[in-house]
Amino acid sequence: MRTVKSLIEELARFPEEALCYAYEGEITGIVVRHDEHHGVIHCGKREGAEPDTILLTRL
């Protein structure tokens, strides 16, 4: 799990006009989309540290 503070810090790494949605499948977290690029903020149900955020990469 991730704290709200940590989530806000990770979201600040993306452009303000980017769009995002929650996703549970191959990953569990928030997918951030901007133009034809996407990133992932991992937000799982388990305790402990989450994997590193994946910044915007081309789809």
N, C-alpha and C positions, 0 to 999 in steps of 0.2 A: 504494500500500500504506500501511498505517497501523501505527504501533508499538503494542505491547501497552499501554504507558503511555497513549498517546492514546486507545485504545479504552476503557480503564478510566475515563478522565476523561469521555468522552462517555457511557458507560453510567451514570455517577453523576448525570447530568442528568435521568434518568428515575426514576419511583417504584420503590422496591425490589421491590414486588409485581408489577410489570409482567412480561410474558412476552416472549420474543424467539426469533427463528429466522433462520437464514441464508437468503438469497434471491439468485438469479441470474436475471435476465430483463431487464425494463425498467431496473432498477437492479441493482447488485451490492453487497451489504452485509448489514447486520443490520436486520431489521424488528422494532420494539418495539411490543407491543400492550398496552393497558391500558383496560379497559372497552370502549367503542366508539370508542376513539381509537387512532391509530398514529403512529409516527415511524420515521425511517430514519437509520442510521449508515452512511455510504458506506464501503465497504472493497473497492476494486477491486484488480486485479492490476498495474496500471500504477504506475510510479514517480512520485513527486511528491505534491503536496497533493491531498487529497480534497475534494469539494464539502462545503459546510456541512451539519451534521446538521439534519434536519427533526424538530423536537420534536413532541409529541403534538398531532394534529389530528383532527377528527371524520371518521370514514369516510364 
